[in-house]
Amino acid sequence: MDKKPTSSSERRRRIAESFSNKIEKRGSVKLRAQRQKDHTVWFGLGMFGTVGWSVAIPTLIGVAIGVWIDRVWPSRFSWTLMLLIGGVMLGCLNAWYWVRKAGINSAENGEDSP
């Protein structure tokens, strides 16, 4: 610990720079939101629905296949549980893809990413 203590003016300068960086980031977020006129409440609800269905459909398919396998070929492992977890994982990857795609489309339109 051979650091020498910084002077109070140096600490004040660093705090002021940090504060101005935070203000600049918040201002850029507000400006970006003002530029995005097409991203209304309906866009948010649509994206929310897309993400929800992207997770729900693979999960339900996995559960249905798991129940069928457990009925037809009983085993000591629960295929329903395993395919439920697999469906949730696949659904999360699917939702991540759609959210990322929406982010790439907004970046291609000249908007900054957060």
C-alpha positions as CSV (number, residue, x, y, z in Angstrom):
1,M,0.0,0.0,0.0
2,D,2.5,2.6,-1.2
3,K,-0.2,4.9,-2.6
4,K,0.2,8.4,-1.5
5,P,-2.9,10.2,-0.4
6,T,-4.5,12.3,-3.1
7,S,-5.1,15.9,-2.4
8,S,-8.6,17.2,-1.7
9,S,-8.6,19.2,-5.0
10,E,-7.8,16.0,-6.9
11,R,-10.6,14.1,-5.2
12,R,-13.0,17.0,-5.9
13,R,-12.0,17.0,-9.6
14,R,-12.6,13.2,-9.8
15,I,-16.0,13.5,-8.1
16,A,-17.0,16.3,-10.5
17,E,-15.9,14.3,-13.5
18,S,-17.9,11.3,-12.3
19,F,-20.9,13.4,-11.7
20,S,-20.7,15.1,-15.1
21,N,-20.4,11.7,-16.8
22,K,-23.5,10.4,-15.1
23,I,-25.4,13.5,-16.1
24,E,-24.2,13.2,-19.7
25,K,-25.4,9.5,-19.8
26,R,-28.8,10.4,-18.5
27,G,-29.1,13.2,-20.9
28,S,-28.2,11.0,-23.9
29,V,-30.8,8.4,-22.7
30,K,-33.5,11.1,-22.6
31,L,-32.5,12.5,-26.0
32,R,-32.6,9.0,-27.5
33,A,-36.1,8.4,-26.0
34,Q,-37.3,11.6,-27.6
35,R,-36.0,10.6,-31.0
36,Q,-37.7,7.2,-30.8
37,K,-41.2,8.3,-31.6
38,D,-42.1,4.8,-33.0
39,H,-41.3,3.1,-29.7
40,T,-44.6,3.8,-27.9
41,V,-46.4,1.9,-25.2
42,W,-47.7,-0.4,-27.9
43,F,-44.2,-1.3,-29.0
44,G,-43.3,-2.1,-25.4
45,L,-46.4,-4.3,-24.9
46,G,-45.7,-6.0,-28.2
47,M,-42.1,-6.8,-27.2
48,F,-43.3,-8.0,-23.8
49,G,-45.8,-10.3,-25.6
50,T,-43.1,-11.6,-28.0
51,V,-40.7,-12.4,-25.1
52,G,-43.5,-14.1,-23.1
53,W,-44.7,-16.3,-26.0
54,S,-41.1,-17.1,-26.9
55,V,-40.6,-18.7,-23.5
56,A,-44.1,-20.1,-23.0
57,I,-44.4,-22.1,-26.3
58,P,-41.2,-24.1,-26.0
59,T,-42.0,-24.8,-22.3
60,L,-45.5,-26.1,-23.0
61,I,-44.2,-28.2,-25.9
62,G,-41.5,-29.7,-23.7
63,V,-44.1,-30.5,-20.9
64,A,-46.5,-32.1,-23.4
65,I,-43.8,-34.3,-24.9
66,G,-42.5,-35.2,-21.4
67,V,-46.0,-36.2,-20.2
68,W,-46.4,-38.3,-23.3
69,I,-43.0,-40.0,-22.9
70,D,-43.7,-40.7,-19.2
71,R,-47.0,-42.3,-20.0
72,V,-45.8,-44.4,-22.9
73,W,-42.4,-45.4,-21.6
74,P,-42.3,-45.2,-17.8
75,S,-38.9,-44.9,-16.3
76,R,-37.3,-43.8,-13.0
77,F,-36.5,-40.4,-14.5
78,S,-39.2,-37.7,-15.0
79,W,-39.1,-36.8,-18.6
80,T,-41.7,-34.1,-17.9
81,L,-39.4,-32.3,-15.5
82,M,-36.4,-32.7,-17.8
83,L,-38.2,-31.4,-20.9
84,L,-39.8,-28.6,-18.8
85,I,-36.3,-27.3,-17.9
86,G,-35.1,-27.8,-21.5
87,G,-38.1,-25.9,-22.8
88,V,-37.5,-23.0,-20.4
89,M,-33.9,-22.9,-21.5
90,L,-34.7,-23.0,-25.2
91,G,-37.4,-20.3,-24.6
92,C,-35.0,-18.0,-22.8
93,L,-32.5,-18.4,-25.7
94,N,-35.3,-17.6,-28.1
95,A,-36.4,-14.6,-26.2
96,W,-32.8,-13.4,-26.0
97,Y,-32.6,-13.7,-29.8
98,W,-35.7,-11.6,-30.3
99,V,-34.7,-8.9,-27.8
100,R,-31.2,-8.7,-29.4
101,K,-32.7,-8.5,-32.9
102,A,-34.8,-5.5,-31.8
103,G,-31.7,-3.9,-30.4
104,I,-29.8,-4.4,-33.6
105,N,-32.6,-3.0,-35.7
106,S,-32.6,0.2,-33.5
107,A,-28.8,0.4,-33.8
108,E,-29.0,0.2,-37.6
109,N,-31.4,3.1,-37.6
110,G,-28.7,5.3,-36.1
111,E,-29.7,5.1,-32.5
112,D,-27.2,4.6,-29.7
113,S,-27.4,1.4,-27.6
114,P,-27.5,1.9,-23.8
